[in-house]
Amino acid sequence: MKNYLLYFFILLLWTSLIPFTPVVINHIENNEVITETEEMYTVLLPNGETAEMTLDEYVLGVMLTEMPASYEKQALFAQAVCIRSYAVYILEQAKHENNDSPHPDADFCSNPDCCRRYITYDALKALAGDDNATERYNAMKDAVYETSGEILTYNGKTAMTLYHISSPARTESYENVFNIAVPYLTAVNNVDESGFIYYEKEVKITFEELEKLLMSNGYDYSYSEGEQAFATLNENKRSNYVMFGSTEITAARFAELVGLNSNCIEITKNSDGYTICSTGFGSGLGMSQYGANILALQGKTYKEILSFYFTDTQLVKRK
Ligand SMILES: [Zn+2]
């Protein structure tokens, strides 16, 4: 009980420091107390306001939305390093492309299509309830602060550490998706993730429903009897396109339209429509979170998990 109260007190103190005060760190070197002020960053919050915080505070706010707290400690550690590396990667990109920043007054925003989804502890409590939020916060906080300063690099440059929820037999290469080769974002042979609760998703759609859906989204398509329908398959068993007759749709867009979880797509024709299945969850780029948890359960450390998914990268302490 005492420990719990102490924890809660520290938690309150810590959270109250989040938005506005620079963090002063004291450490002792050669019997002298050295005081450093940790660098602060501006985060554009979901409500449109901005907040100043340390890098780890930002990483923690992203961690709160990204991985189940029940995942193994080493998987959470790997996730924290991914988020921190990606944050540093964004900061470095902004320096090169200053004029193009979608939010010139903030280092990070909370939009997952731009930076990463960020959530405050208060927002988490409102969403998950106090007890769940506390448990989640506790697990994530440990992962962030025990890996503090650690990032992944490739040839001395900060790696673009992407991640996704789950992959089938192989992850996907960056080059297959964006036509640019990134040496550490290649496809890797993955661990068996078939135990994942959302591993497969099946959608049934009638010919009429498909026609309506595609037409209302700007595709020139009308169903004709005897049409061939299939999803293309690349070397990683992922689809770039799906075809219904002569109508071609990118797999990612099609997945979004019919509510599939990934671009590993299989199409089967029935008497009155199509059954469409997806395997895995998310883009397939970089680290699979569910796979990271399996590797952790097999006894792998977070360093090994990161090397498994990000080829030839190094884990370094940021200066
Ligand atoms: Zn952004």
Residues whose N, C-alpha, C, O or C-beta is under 5 A from the ligand:
A	BS01	ZN	F108 C109 N111 C114 C115
